[in-house]
């Protein structure tokens, strides 16, 4: 039972992360391949502050603010780029963040990572804390989902989709497209930071190895499989991919073959991305066109 | 002290000649098909590991013989990825192509881990003593790397400038639709581009593994360097990519004298970032406007 709770918490964290990416990728058409950087920034900011005695709620708020501000700065510099060039710039940004985390040992302890990240006292750390954390993660997921749903149905969300479909039309209709995209990136970054915060305080240990290109591909898969451009899609996609990943562990495999499991899982993830692009680029839940 | 800097520059030229080989293939594919092929990096890795497969039992070929079947299979992989994945996606959203190539890169990298494991491996070449030229050391494999790069790139130069096929390649990368209308055989162009890109990637991979070692991530890290070189030269510009590759190699190795080696990769990342923001047509800007 505890194991199921654990998977549920992981699925929720990744669903939040996937929904935040979807706001940029699905709604605004911004192919951000460095979204993991904001997950990492959220996790590291909150972890470092709370390890240095800052009360946890304050650390969390600070982490969200930092993620949002860095998101705005990145938006300021990269939004002039289009299509795949934007994707490369963001991917490179994430690699740079990872190198900083690895090399600024005085602050981040480099590859050793940060152990013993505190949790709020009322959640505690024993097995009974799982239920409480599940509650927190569940509430977080619900709030993020409802917030994004509201944004999607507001004029903001509709305007974003116009920008995605045809930037010139949006401009002709009098929309400030750069402003809209900047807003989408800031909100997306804050929410990715929030997912990172949950991750850091749930796992209680983070290291730069948790925030690599592999995780970017993982969350991209959640969005693409679920269906980009809807909020329900990435939510379900996050659950589906996390549960699939855990399910693979239970296939009875003789121990001498166990070293093949992780590469096979990776091959399936990669293959799934290709097949989705070839056969069903809109994902499981397709966006309704009105 | 001058010898120290000279040594760093020589190391940079050696690394740069390999980056140039990767960058040339990447930029050719970009020039004709207008997308960044992420799985180009995995062609590099596959070239090296196939070389390893044919040098170890049951084949146990010497490396120069093993390179032939290894490159043949790398070319087959390059053609297969175009035929089964990129060709069907050519008419759809360009980002679908990009995502598919990211997926393919991940698939191919994990296949390497499945077959050969994740550890560092080498060709088990005999340890060569460095040759000394007035205090600057170069090993035999390194000399070989530079020579091979020069030979390959010269052949490419002749192909591009002296043959009809080269002319049609240049036409296709200038404007694919127009080239098609003018009666240039696009199938032939497509096949040639993938064969050339795969051969350059595979050879570069084997050479790189000769000098250092191989691991499943080698393609990905080389790809980022190659991409920096491509941007430096202007996307789609083959000669720009060549000069760009050399520049990145030298910049990276000389930087070791000034900053912590942990930040060596930072140079190419920062270069990509700065170039994209301020000079997306490359510093040579012979062929501008492709953004």
Interface residues (C-beta under 8 A of the other chain):
Chain A: X31 X33 X77 X78 X80 X81 X82 X83 X84 X85 X87 X88 X89 X92 X93 X95 X96 X99 X102 X103 X213 X214 X217 X220 X224 X259 X260 X262 X263 X264 X265 X266 X267 X269 X270 X271 X272 X273 X274 X277 X278 X281
Chain B: X35 X36 X85 X88 X89 X92 X93 X94 X95 X96 X97 X98 X99 X100 X102 X103 X104 X105 X106 X107 X108 X109 X110 X111 X113 X114 X117 X220 X224 X227 X260 X262 X263 X265 X266 X269 X270 X272 X273 X276 X277 X280 X291
